[in-house]
Amino acid sequence: MSNCFFVSKKLIERNKFQLDIQESKHILSVLRLNIGEKILLSDGEGTVYQGLIENIDNKIVRGEILNNFDNLNETLYNLHLGLPLINKNRFKVALEKAVELGVNEITPIRFRRSQPFNLTESKMNSIILAASKQSIRSIFPKLNKIRNLEEWYLNESVNLVAKIDSKHSLLSNRNAILNDYKKFKKISILVGPEGDFSPEEITFFNENNFQDICLGKTILRTETAIISMIAILNEIFINEKH
């Protein structure tokens, strides 16, 4: 677990920071950090700071900014995940791991075969915040409202969909993905719900120039496929500059 905490830009002034009550409580009651210890802070808008705890007053942590790092631990490409509504616990895992792997934008998608879903927006944002701090991200991913496939689709993007019957892998399509990214500057990825895509959704993919991708010969759970897909894309882009 990293010692990284959220700090609002509004609570940074003249190289001094103040944490909110929730973050202060975690420092004092859970990690039991003390005055004189160094911590990392992220504002979620592009900057990670190194801070020094100087004062604890009325259960609020305050201190000095020692250094700052812009765009720390951010990927070199723009990735938008269409996250299907699946079993609540598996959805949480998929959301958490996607954030840790560097996704920039997340849209929960209601497919025709999606399960009933009762995870609140505030709970999803809480998972995003925790995962962003865990991976020391300087920019917290954007969470969109739940949409259907047609609402989520963006023509000006490299659109990739994982399908078990595809003859193409991400690596075999590497050059096409990189070339298209130079034009669109965004990649959008989809993995199917537990009941798989409907025939109508597959027709939509075919009619809208999605690149279908196979992630292996075994059938993966949705959350496993998401992790695999993002990890491979990260490897493809790691040495690319755009």
Secondary structure, DSSP 8 states (H G I E B T S, - for coil): ---EEE--GGGEETTEEE--HHHHHIIIIIS---TT-EEEEE-SBSEEEEEEEEEEETTEEEEEEEEEEETTT--SS-EEEEEE---HHHHHHHHHHHHHTT--EEEEE--TT-------HHHHHHHHHHHHHHTT-SB--EE---B-HHHH--SSSEEEEE-TT-S--TTTTHHHHHHHHHHH--EEEE---TT---HHHHHHHHHTT-EEE---SS---HHHHHHHHHHHHHHHHTT---
